[in-house]
Amino acid sequence: MPDYSNSRKVNESSALNRIIRGTVIIVVSLALAIVSVSFAVHHMRLQFEEEFKSISDRKITDISNVVGMTIHGDEIIADPVNATTKYTSVFNLMLANMSDDDFSDESYALFLYSGGQISPMILSNEEDPNNFVVAKKDISEWLSSDNAVYKADGENYESVLVPISDSSGRCVAVFEYKCTFDKLSKMGDELEHRVLIAVCIAVAAGVILFGVQTVAVRVLSKPRKGETKL
């Protein structure tokens, strides 16, 4: 008589091996899909951030150039208090709508430079003067003999410093326009997090459906009592 028990064991072992191989292939394929999607989303995020920062760079450079031509160093030296009042009004008109997007925060400040020291004259949005680059860097870093514009950037910010000179060419003040990208970075992190969660959920659902389908097929293929498997 044929040994049906051994034949059944062989068939079950073969079916189990196929299930294991199929599961491994699916898991590996879905893991690669997760990595690929995450890489693509991260690459798109970097491209968007780079383009956005490039536009912001041109914007703050243009604004700083205009402000630099508007401020007169002789007025600051002659009467700092009156100059503060005047240029506060001027900045309120020129820079009233400076932050018109949801991805960055922009601020500006005008500092008096005298005796090798700086002191705040005008601060936007009640900003802490210590938050500006000019207050953190040595004067020798941003002040050159020709009073050239100085640019500073970090991971999440960019600043333009414009030395203001009097009629003799002596620096008497410095204007800083700063743009921070914390909102942009936060938005990118949230986007990548949501995409990763969505892909993981899809992968988990795919594995579960595959497992349920496999179990269902095995259960339905088993002969019932009283039935003879052909």
Beta strands, then each sheet from edge to edge (+ up, - down):
strand 1: 105-114
strand 2: 117-123
strand 3: 150-153
strand 4: 157-165
strand 5: 171-180
sheet 1: 2+ 1- 5+ 4- 3+
end
